[in-house]
Amino acid sequence: MSSPGSPSDTIETIAVIGAGTMGHGIAQVAAAAGFRVLLSEVDRESLARGVRKIESNLAKGIQLGKLTEDDRDRTLQRIHGTTKLEECAAGDLIIEAAPENLDLKREVLRQLEATSGRPFILLRRCPLPR
């Protein structure tokens, strides 16, 4: 068993599944905090829309004097977009922010379990019935 703070206990990469209403904001905050972020969406158009929302949020932060252009650039450099859910299995922490569809959420979990060769932490926006 590893000791607290050892590399195996450190979260370096956060995967966010869904770049919509909540997902893009979660990805932005995680990247701004210094984490590498994998942002996943079902198609390139949805992914691009999520990234544009992040860019817009960061631009507003610059306008309000809360962020610098360097802050924006560092945040965006930490975000890697993907349309391949299996890439999210590389996350140390996986945050599911998919639409409220129970079958979809179950399928996401099944795919992550099938592709991840190691334990991971999965956070969901809502509990699943047992």
N, C-alpha and C positions, 0 to 999 in steps of 0.2 A: 504494500500500500504506500502511496506517495505522501509526502508531507505537504501541508498547506503552503501554497505559493510555489510549488514545484512546477516545472513546465507542463506536466500533464494536468494540473489543476488550473492553468491559466487560460482564460478565454482570449483568443487573438482574432478569430474570425467569426463574425456574426452573419448568418444567412437569414434573409427576410424573404418570405414567400408571399408575394403579392405586393405590387407597387401602387395600389390604389389609395383610397381614402386614408387609411392608417399606415399602410406599409411604407409609402415613400417618406413619411415623417419619421418613422422608426429608423429607417435606413439613414436618413440625414443626421439624426441625433447620434446614432452609433458611430458614423463616420467622423462627425465633428469631435466626438470624444476620443478619437484615435484608433478605433477598431477598423480592421479590414472588413468590408461588407460585400456579401454576395446578394444582389437584389434580383429576384426571380419573378418572371411573369410568363403568361401562357403564350404570348406572341410579341414580336418586335414592336408593334404599334403601341401596345399597352405598356411595355417597358419604356419606350421613348417618352410616352406621356408622363409616366412616373418620374423619370429623370428631369423632364422639363419642369415639373412641379418643384422638384428639389432646387433646380437652378433658379427658379423664380423666388422661392423662399430665401435663398442665399442672397440674391440681388436685393431683395427688400431689406435684409439684415444689413447689407452694406449701406443702403440709402439711409437707414435709421442710425447708422454709426455703431451698430452692435458687432459688426464683423468687418474684417479687412478683406481686400482682394486675395491676399495670401491665405487667409482662413478659408475662403471659398474654394480656392484652388486645391488646397490640401484636402478638404472635405471631399471634393469631387474625385480626386485621384484615388481615394480609398474605396470608392464604390465601383464594383464590377457587376455589370448587368448580364443576365443570362436568361435564355428561354428554355434551358435544360434543367429540369428539377433535380436531376441526379447530381449536378454540380453543387447543390446546396448541402449534400451529405457531407461535404468537407467542412462545414461550419462546426465550430465548437459549441455554439449556441444557435439554435434554429428557432426563429420566430415565425409562426404561421399567421399570416394576415390575409388569408384568402376570403372570398365572399362567404356569407353565412349559408353554406350548403353542406349538410352533414355528410352526404356521400362523397363530395369533393374533399372534405377534410380527412375522411377515412382513407381515401385513395392517396392523398398526399403522404399520410403517415405510412401507408403500405409501401409506397415507392421509396421513401427515405430509408425505411428499415431494410428493404431489399438491396439498396445500393451502398449503404454505409457499412464499412467493415469494422466499425468501432462504436462505442457508446456515444450518445450525444444527448444534449438537453433540448427538449422541444417545449416551447411556450405557445399556448393557443389563446386566442381572444375569447373563446367561450368554452365551457366544459362540454365534453361529449357524454351522452348517457351511456351507462354500462349495459 
